[in-house]
């Protein structure tokens, strides 16, 4: 009899719980129904239009040279010469958390910014991406620079430490290969790219997540042996993203 009584009590409690859940569901439905139709779920502030993204559909490494390429692309000491090609691009870089890369006190960091904040702080958020011809035609090579009203600073990964040298991107690069990064495509994602150091193989630009601020670092990745991957970047045209801030990129 005790077992039957306990079982009946359990059924009664379960029924009471079900009725409570149903009543709460009805109450919640009434509240949602009373909300204005214009209410939407929260979304990232001023999320950029895909039309502003750089796709690199044209391969800038395929450049027609009027002279013998072997005489143009190598020094007498048989060192490769990386030469500027085409016009530089003004770009904005974002990680996959929609944070914007900007320069502060000679360090590159990621911050959440609205569209208007990005455009107002153009000297910190707008990067000049200069493309270079790779003699081996292995990848698209670029340098990344920022320019204030008076000076230009170019990203370097010398000694595997990221810094910004007070120098414009050179017309030709032979020994200063710490300036050069190879843009790698990500399979299945047309508008996402990795930045790999030319000087240090398997070292990539990556986001170092910290409690207060996320910094840009150069990090080694065992691509074939680890599930860890470099930071993918989305690249946006400045002139399409901030048309009112169109800048002259000439040196």
Secondary structure, DSSP 8 states (H G I E B T S, - for coil): -HHHHHHHHHHHHHHHHHHHHHHHHHHHHHHHHHS-TT------TT---GGGB----S-TT----SS-HHHHHB-TT--B-EEE-S--EEEEEE-TTS-EEEEETTEEEEE---HHHHHHTHHHH-EEEEEEE-TT--SEEEEEEEE-SS-EEEEE-GGG--EEEES---SEESS-GGG-EEEEEETTEEEEEEEEESSSTTEEEEEE--SS-EEEEEEE--TTT-S-----BEEEEHHHHSGGG------
